[in-house]
Amino acid sequence: MNHPINPLKSDFPVFRNHPALAYLDNTASSQKPDAVIEGVKRFLEFDYANIHRGAYALSERSEHLYEHSKEKVRDLIGAASSAEIIYTYNSTYAVNLLSLSLARSGMLKKGDRVLVSIAEHHANVVPWLVLKEWFGVEVDYFGMTNDFEIDFADIDSKMTPDTKVVAVTSASNVTGAVFDVASLGRHVSEMRDRDGNKPLFVVDARQAVPNYAVDVKHLHADFLFFTAHKMMADTGLGVLYGRKDLLKSIQPALSGGGAINWVKKEAFAPAGLPYRFEPGTPNVIGAVSLLHAIEYFESIGGYARVEEIEKPLIAKALDRFAALGDKVRLIGPKDPSQKIGIFSFTLLGVHVSDLTEHFAKYDVCVRSGYHCAEPLAAELGIDGTVRMSLYLYNDENDLDAFFSALEGAIASAAE
Ligand SMILES: Cc1ncc(COP(=O)(O)O)c(C=O)c1O
């Protein structure tokens, strides 16, 4: 190895335990630093109890950490209050909670339209299609330009007075293209539906929040969601942000203990915000892990540090892909300023799952398939890709391992 090792690697036990590992599947999930693992361990050893129900010190400490985690998230995404931060179980669960709650509240009904981008992850497609099946809500798609940017002309052609929701990802989990969500949010905020209301603007920030700064006000986001495990925290925790005035007017699709003020045999009254959207025991351990993940993220320099590490790697990876010739087809923007560290590609004559197995032999962790974005694959005419993706602990040694394995596959394919 000729390149300096990324010093952040030493903060992650997985890399100490597997020094030869080139972990390049970060779009799917991220590795966990000592700060998170030790923070959760300390919590379980000293402070753990169920929250909201105990007057004893352990429960109070547990609750304090749960709430503190939400305050951290509030600050991270520029929300006005932690009452706007709902903890779910992942991004997918967050969209389902939102879509079903909008339907339950009569804010989406038969004939209403939801407009999503063709680049969405299934998480931001299927819950809306469920509303189509269940309630007759229409789902339509807007496209991308040849540069993988949002096609605003196509949006305008698809908007109708029945469009009640516009939902978009901040960055594609297949192409890595970063969408100009702020401009879209502004555009949507100037539109009016048949009732004179602005369509709701929903942002899938799962690929954004771990990589670059997101501010819900700047984006004009009414709702926004992301997943903690992609940002070095535990699995099983999703974040749903909702504008407070909207959350107040929406009836949660799910309810039960913890989400109510009182219950009688025939009726109940919902709890205040955000608890009315969090029935049952929440993922307290996940919340504490996210608290430690954000603290760790801040301690290493936050988004400025991510950019400092990832931007040069993205540029180098693009150059190295370009040098491989036309047998390798890289899908997505070729300009490093337009993308995050996600690289999806095919190799002529080699099936994508054979290719990922080839990478695995060299301890290079990548993923193949449609990456839960089948409408996008159909649009681009691709039958799956291999996806390599970076995060803040990667370095040029990882890129070397990846490209040397890829060059080996190219050479074998040519034999
Ligand atoms: C853009 C995007 N949105 C949503 C999801 C779903 O996230 P989760 O599996 O955490 O629900 C993913 C998963 O990769 C994604 O990349």
The ligand as an SDF file (V2000), in Angstrom:
LIG
                    3D

 16 16  0  0  0  0  0  0  0  0999 V2000
  -32.2990    6.9670   -1.2790 C   0  0  0  0  0  0  0  0  0  0  0  0
  -32.7920    5.9000   -0.3410 C   0  0  0  0  0  0  0  0  0  0  0  0
  -33.9780    6.0450    0.2450 N   0  0  0  0  0  0  0  0  0  0  0  0
  -34.4770    5.1270    1.1020 C   0  0  0  0  0  0  0  0  0  0  0  0
  -33.7780    3.9850    1.3920 C   0  0  0  0  0  0  0  0  0  0  0  0
  -34.3470    2.9950    2.3680 C   0  0  0  0  0  0  0  0  0  0  0  0
  -33.6460    3.0790    3.5290 O   0  0  0  0  0  0  0  0  0  0  0  0
  -33.9260    2.0320    4.7310 P   0  0  0  0  0  0  0  0  0  0  0  0
  -33.5350    0.6880    4.1930 O   0  0  0  0  0  0  0  0  0  0  0  0
  -33.0280    2.4940    5.8040 O   0  0  0  0  0  0  0  0  0  0  0  0
  -35.3500    2.1020    5.0330 O   0  0  0  0  0  0  0  0  0  0  0  0
  -32.5290    3.7740    0.8000 C   0  0  0  0  0  0  0  0  0  0  0  0
  -31.7550    2.5570    1.0810 C   0  0  0  0  0  0  0  0  0  0  0  0
  -30.6910    2.3170    0.5410 O   0  0  0  0  0  0  0  0  0  0  0  0
  -32.0140    4.7670   -0.0840 C   0  0  0  0  0  0  0  0  0  0  0  0
  -30.8110    4.6370   -0.6390 O   0  0  0  0  0  0  0  0  0  0  0  0
  1  2  1  0
  2  3  1  0
  2 15  2  0
  3  4  2  0
  4  5  1  0
  5  6  1  0
  5 12  2  0
  6  7  1  0
  7  8  1  0
  8  9  2  0
  8 10  1  0
  8 11  1  0
 12 13  1  0
 12 15  1  0
 13 14  2  0
 15 16  1  0
M  END
$$$$
